[in-house]
Amino acid sequence: MLLVATSAASDAAPRYDEHGDLVVPTDYREWVYLSTGLDMAYVEGAAADHSMFDNVFVEPAAWRSFKETGHWPDGTMLALEVRGATGQGSINRRGKFQSGAPMGVEFHVRDERRFAGGWAFFAGSETGVAKHVPEAAECYSCHRAHGAVDTTFVQFYPTARPIAEKAGSYRAD
């Protein structure tokens, strides 16, 4: 589950290094917040020995376009930042909160000219470069099969889903 967004007319268009990897946008935490998942798993039997939060952000120009059309424009970047879930901290005695440095960041990028199928995934850290995930990776087929809008998991974004449903771009799984 990788994510990121921007518009072709935006200054925040995806940038790549000489190897074709994504230069991580330094301001992705300032993008539009879409959702947070807790302990999301996409395959049966997937169990971790710890809890994690998945925070999803989209670049503002892509979000503005999505709100108008119900589709993600070319140049869209979605960011998925994974953080540990901690309980029993300070005054908290129930529930979980996000803690520590990010455990990883993934990006889902729409670039029609660069990638077969128009979308690509990148995995990396919160700074520097995110490595291009090979197109044979399972994330590509899973997103094509289950993504509600343009191979993205809009079904998990409570502010985006009604926009896509109204636009007629929402595909139920």
C-alpha positions in Angstrom: 0.0 0.0 0.0 2.0 2.9 -1.3 0.9 6.4 -1.7 1.6 10.1 -3.0 0.0 13.0 -5.1 0.6 16.2 -7.2 -0.6 17.9 -10.4 1.4 18.4 -13.6 0.9 22.1 -13.2 2.2 22.1 -9.6 5.7 22.9 -8.5 5.5 19.6 -6.5 5.7 17.4 -9.5 7.6 14.1 -9.0 11.3 14.4 -9.3 13.6 11.4 -10.1 17.3 10.9 -9.7 19.7 9.5 -12.4 18.6 5.9 -11.5 14.9 6.6 -11.9 14.3 6.6 -8.1 12.0 9.2 -6.5 13.5 12.2 -4.8 11.5 12.3 -1.5 9.6 15.5 -1.2 10.8 17.2 1.9 7.3 18.7 2.7 5.1 15.6 2.3 3.9 15.9 5.9 2.5 19.3 5.0 0.3 17.7 2.2 -3.4 17.0 2.7 -4.0 14.3 5.2 -6.3 11.6 3.9 -6.4 8.9 6.6 -4.7 6.7 9.2 -5.0 3.0 9.3 -4.1 0.9 12.4 -2.6 -2.6 11.8 -3.7 -2.7 8.2 -3.0 -6.1 6.5 -3.8 -7.0 2.9 -3.3 -10.8 3.1 -4.8 -13.4 5.3 -2.7 -14.5 8.2 -0.4 -11.5 8.1 0.4 -10.8 11.7 3.0 -8.5 13.1 4.6 -8.7 16.6 3.8 -5.0 17.0 1.1 -2.5 16.0 1.6 0.2 13.3 -0.2 3.3 12.1 -0.3 4.0 8.3 -0.7 7.8 7.6 -1.6 8.8 4.1 -1.0 12.2 2.6 -1.6 13.6 -0.9 0.0 16.7 -2.5 -2.5 19.7 -2.4 -2.7 20.3 -6.1 -3.7 16.7 -6.7 -6.3 16.9 -4.0 -7.8 20.0 -5.5 -8.0 18.2 -8.9 -9.5 15.0 -7.3 -12.2 17.1 -5.6 -13.2 18.5 -9.0 -13.1 15.3 -11.1 -13.1 12.2 -8.8 -9.8 11.1 -10.5 -6.1 11.6 -9.6 -4.3 13.7 -12.2 -1.1 12.8 -14.0 1.7 13.8 -11.6 -0.2 12.6 -8.5 1.9 11.5 -5.5 0.4 9.8 -2.4 2.7 9.3 0.6 2.2 6.4 3.1 4.2 7.0 6.3 4.4 4.0 8.8 4.8 4.7 12.5 4.9 2.4 15.5 1.8 2.2 17.8 2.5 2.5 21.5 0.2 2.1 24.5 0.6 3.0 28.2 2.7 6.1 27.6 2.7 9.0 30.0 -0.9 9.5 31.2 -2.4 7.2 28.5 -3.7 3.9 30.0 -5.9 2.8 27.2 -5.6 2.9 23.4 -2.6 3.5 21.3 -0.7 6.6 19.9 1.9 7.1 17.3 5.4 7.2 18.6 9.0 7.4 17.4 10.6 8.0 14.1 8.8 6.8 10.9 9.4 3.1 10.3 9.2 3.7 6.5 7.7 5.8 3.8 6.2 4.6 0.6 5.0 6.6 -2.4 2.4 5.8 -5.1 3.1 8.0 -8.1 1.1 8.6 -11.3 3.3 9.5 -14.2 1.7 8.4 -17.5 4.8 9.0 -19.6 7.3 7.2 -17.4 5.5 4.1 -16.2 3.6 1.2 -17.8 0.1 1.4 -16.5 0.7 5.0 -15.5 1.5 4.3 -11.8 4.6 3.3 -9.9 5.5 2.5 -6.3 8.6 3.7 -4.4 9.9 2.7 -1.0 12.4 4.5 1.2 12.9 6.7 4.1 11.5 10.1 5.1 14.5 11.8 3.5 16.6 11.3 0.4 15.6 8.9 -2.3 12.8 6.3 -2.4 13.7 3.3 -4.5 11.5 2.3 -7.4 9.6 -0.9 -6.6 9.9 -3.4 -9.5 6.7 -3.8 -11.6 6.6 -7.5 -10.8 6.0 -6.7 -7.1 2.6 -7.8 -5.7 1.6 -4.2 -4.8 1.0 -3.4 -8.5 -1.5 -6.3 -9.1 -3.2 -5.8 -5.8 -3.8 -2.1 -6.4 -5.1 -2.8 -9.9 -7.5 -5.4 -8.6 -8.6 -3.7 -5.4 -8.0 0.1 -5.8 -11.3 1.9 -5.7 -10.1 4.8 -7.9 -7.2 4.9 -10.3 -5.4 2.0 -8.5 -5.6 3.9 -5.2 -7.3 2.6 -2.0 -9.8 5.5 -1.8 -12.1 3.0 0.0 -10.0 3.7 3.1 -10.0 7.5 2.8 -13.2 8.8 4.4 -13.0 12.3 2.9 -12.2 11.1 -0.7 -14.7 8.2 -1.0 -17.9 10.3 -1.2 -16.2 12.6 -3.8 -15.4 9.6 -6.0 -18.9 8.0 -5.5 -20.5 11.3 -6.5 -18.2 11.6 -9.6 -19.0 8.0 -10.6 -15.3 7.1 -10.5 -15.6 4.8 -7.4 -15.2 1.1 -8.1 -16.5 -1.2 -5.3 -14.3 -4.2 -4.6 
